Amino acid sequence: MGMNKTNIRHGAAAIMGVLSLVAAACAPTTPPPSSGGNPSQVKLSGLIKVDGSSTVFPITEAMAEEFQKANRGVKVTVGISGTGGGFQKFCSGDTDLQNASRAISKTEQEACAKNNIGYIEMPVGYDGIAVVVNPKNTFATCLTVAELKKIWEPEAQAKVTNWKQVRGAFPDVPLKLYGAGSDSGTFDYFTLGINGKEKASRGDYTPSEDDNVLVQGVSGDRNAMGYFGAAYYEENKSKLKAVQIDSKGDGKCLGPEEKMIQDFSYHLSRPVFLYAKATMLGRPEVKEFVKFYLESENATKLIKEVGMVPLTASLYGAVQKRVDAKTLGTAYLEGATAKTPLADLFK
């Protein structure tokens, strides 16, 4: 019995389908793209929990979004508890990675040691703390550190409440203040840089660990002043005005610009960090996420996108070597400060 045309077409299609499957099986696999692909070809899955600094949050959130695009089985959650609040969770074993806008403190080191939490410290970029006012403020263009201290020191509470008290030439209008909450690394660094002591601050201001709340507060009050990470200022330039800072009282005023932040000439510039729990790097999804985070091309692109300043390619490489070698603890030992060049600490 002969085949009709329909049977012939069906048979040919079946043969072609089999040949296509064979060809596909024999074809070489194409490596995944460098922007987040998993070079080991292992399909990653799992949950990665991150918390900590609101300043570093935009970087890690951007990294997580890009990494998850190439690794659909991985979910990265990023919380905002502030640097101090995040370290409480991290050193209790509740999170895998920690965003920090300052180096781990001695008290936090002791808490991690008490709970047998070994960690690897990774600088990931530079940030400046922006001091901001409402765009309608036409007089506070540059303030000295002494004037900022007059505003923010503990002794100013309920006493310095008017702009004219800051400088006689300023108008007689109320001064409303917004700033980082006490669990924030930004609070620690700002109070150290301006008042000379961490956590030394007046308490009668509107605090928040969420920088968006501070942006809304200052942008909604023509007499307000606030401070937070420069990345949030960059995102909200149309609503705010940055105040330049005269560090030495010699009339040299500098703002939170990229070059000034990178070379620490801006008074409130600093490095920012990611900390990894050492045991978690044994999980492939965490190891690959950290590797993606420190890859120079990814870091430079994404950190610039969120308004911060990236490290150099060689410095990212040095930090990755620290991860590969499982170098535990902090590089900020006796004598090192936030102004110590990262190239001296992470070789």
Residue pairs with C-beta under 8 A, 6 or more apart in sequence:
3 11
29 41
31 37
31 39
32 38
32 39
32 41
32 70
33 70
34 295
34 297
35 66
35 70
35 297
35 298
36 66
36 67
36 69
36 70
36 71
36 292
36 298
37 70
38 44
38 70
38 71
38 288
40 284
40 288
42 284
43 73
44 71
44 73
44 74
44 284
44 285
44 288
45 73
45 74
45 285
46 73
46 74
46 75
46 283
46 285
46 286
47 74
47 75
47 76
47 77
48 64
48 74
48 75
48 76
48 77
48 96
48 97
48 285
48 286
48 289
49 77
49 79
49 94
49 95
49 96
49 97
50 60
50 64
50 76
50 77
50 78
50 79
50 95
50 96
50 97
50 98
50 99
51 78
51 79
51 80
51 81
51 85
51 86
51 89
51 90
51 94
51 95
51 98
51 99
52 79
52 80
52 81
52 82
52 83
52 85
52 86
52 87
52 90
52 95
52 98
52 99
52 100
53 80
53 82
53 83
53 86
53 99
53 100
53 101
53 184
53 185
53 186
53 272
54 80
54 82
54 184
54 186
54 209
54 210
54 211
54 228
54 229
55 99
55 101
55 127
55 184
55 185
55 186
55 211
55 228
55 229
55 231
55 232
55 272
56 99
56 100
56 101
56 124
56 272
56 273
56 274
57 78
57 80
57 99
58 231
58 306
58 307
58 308
59 99
59 124
59 125
59 272
59 302
59 303
59 306
59 308
60 76
60 78
60 97
60 99
60 274
60 293
61 78
62 302
62 305
62 306
63 289
63 292
63 293
63 298
63 302
64 76
64 78
64 289
66 292
66 298
66 302
67 74
67 76
67 288
67 289
67 292
67 293
68 74
68 75
68 76
71 285
71 288
73 285
74 285
74 289
76 289
78 99
79 86
79 95
80 209
80 210
81 88
81 89
81 183
81 209
82 180
82 181
82 183
82 184
82 185
82 187
82 209
83 99
83 100
83 101
83 102
83 183
83 184
83 185
83 186
83 188
84 108
84 182
84 183
84 184
84 185
84 188
85 183
85 209
86 95
86 98
86 99
86 100
87 98
87 100
87 104
87 105
87 108
87 111
88 111
89 95
89 98
90 97
90 98
90 112
90 117
90 119
90 275
90 277
91 108
91 111
91 112
91 114
91 115
91 117
92 111
92 115
93 115
93 117
93 277
95 277
96 276
96 277
96 280
96 283
96 286
97 274
97 275
97 276
97 277
97 280
97 286
97 289
97 290
98 119
98 274
98 275
98 276
99 272
99 273
99 274
100 185
100 272
100 273
100 274
100 275
101 127
101 184
101 185
101 186
101 189
101 229
101 270
101 272
101 273
102 185
102 188
102 189
102 270
102 273
102 338
103 121
103 273
103 330
103 331
103 332
103 338
104 112
104 119
104 121
104 275
104 330
104 332
105 188
109 329
109 330
112 118
112 119
117 277
118 277
118 278
118 279
118 328
119 275
119 276
119 277
119 278
119 328
119 329
120 275
120 276
120 278
120 281
120 322
120 323
120 326
120 327
120 328
121 273
121 275
121 322
121 329
121 330
121 331
121 332
122 273
122 274
122 275
122 276
122 290
122 293
122 294
122 319
122 322
122 323
123 271
123 272
123 273
123 311
123 315
123 319
123 342
123 346
124 272
124 273
124 274
124 293
124 294
124 299
124 303
124 311
124 319
125 271
125 272
125 299
125 303
125 308
125 309
125 310
125 311
126 261
126 262
126 269
126 270
126 271
126 272
126 308
126 309
126 310
126 311
127 229
127 230
127 231
127 261
127 269
127 270
127 271
127 272
127 308
127 309
128 229
128 230
128 256
128 260
128 261
128 266
128 268
128 269
128 270
129 186
129 189
129 190
129 193
129 227
129 228
129 229
129 230
129 256
129 268
129 270
130 227
130 228
130 229
130 230
130 232
130 233
130 242
130 256
130 268
131 143
131 148
131 225
131 226
131 227
131 242
131 243
131 245
131 268
132 218
132 225
132 226
132 227
132 228
132 233
132 240
132 241
132 242
132 243
133 140
133 218
133 224
133 225
133 226
133 240
133 241
133 243
134 218
134 219
134 221
134 222
134 223
134 224
134 240
134 241
135 219
135 239
135 240
135 241
136 222
137 222
137 223
137 241
139 163
139 169
139 170
139 171
140 163
140 166
140 170
140 225
140 243
141 243
141 244
141 253
142 243
142 244
142 245
142 246
142 253
143 166
143 243
143 244
143 245
143 246
144 245
144 246
144 249
145 193
145 194
145 245
145 246
145 247
145 249
145 267
146 249
147 166
147 167
148 194
148 245
149 194
149 195
149 196
150 156
150 160
150 165
150 166
151 160
151 166
151 175
151 177
151 225
152 177
152 179
152 190
152 191
152 194
152 195
152 201
152 202
153 194
153 195
153 200
153 201
153 202
154 195
154 200
154 201
154 202
154 203
155 202
156 202
157 202
157 203
157 204
158 204
159 165
160 166
160 175
161 174
161 175
162 172
162 173
162 174
162 175
163 170
163 171
163 172
163 173
163 174
163 175
163 223
164 170
164 171
164 172
164 173
165 175
166 175
173 223
174 223
175 223
175 225
176 206
176 217
176 221
176 223
176 224
176 225
177 202
177 204
177 205
177 206
177 224
177 225
177 226
178 205
178 206
178 207
178 208
178 213
178 214
178 217
178 218
178 224
178 225
178 226
178 227
179 187
179 190
179 201
179 205
179 206
179 207
179 214
179 226
179 227
179 228
180 186
180 187
180 190
180 207
180 208
180 209
180 211
180 214
180 227
180 228
181 187
181 207
181 208
181 209
182 199
182 207
183 209
184 209
186 227
186 228
186 229
187 199
187 201
187 207
188 198
188 199
189 198
189 268
189 270
189 338
190 227
190 268
191 197
191 198
191 199
191 200
191 201
192 198
193 267
193 268
194 268
195 201
206 213
206 214
206 217
208 214
211 228
211 229
211 232
212 232
214 226
214 227
214 228
214 232
215 226
215 228
215 232
215 236
215 239
215 240
217 224
217 226
218 224
218 225
218 226
218 239
218 240
219 236
219 239
219 240
225 243
227 268
229 308
230 242
230 256
230 261
230 307
230 308
231 306
231 307
231 308
232 307
233 240
233 242
233 256
233 307
234 307
235 306
235 307
242 255
242 256
243 255
244 253
244 254
244 255
245 253
245 254
245 255
245 266
245 267
245 268
246 252
246 253
246 254
247 254
247 267
254 260
254 265
254 266
254 267
255 266
256 266
256 268
256 269
257 266
258 309
259 265
260 266
260 269
261 269
261 309
262 269
262 309
264 339
264 341
270 338
271 338
271 342
272 308
274 290
274 293
276 286
276 290
276 323
278 326
278 328
280 286
281 287
281 290
281 323
281 326
290 323
291 320
291 323
292 298
293 299
294 316
294 319
294 320
294 323
295 316
296 313
296 316
296 317
299 310
299 311
299 316
300 310
300 313
303 309
303 310
304 310
310 316
311 319
311 342
312 343
315 342
315 343
315 346
318 343
318 346
318 347
319 346
322 346
331 345
331 346
332 340
332 345
336 345
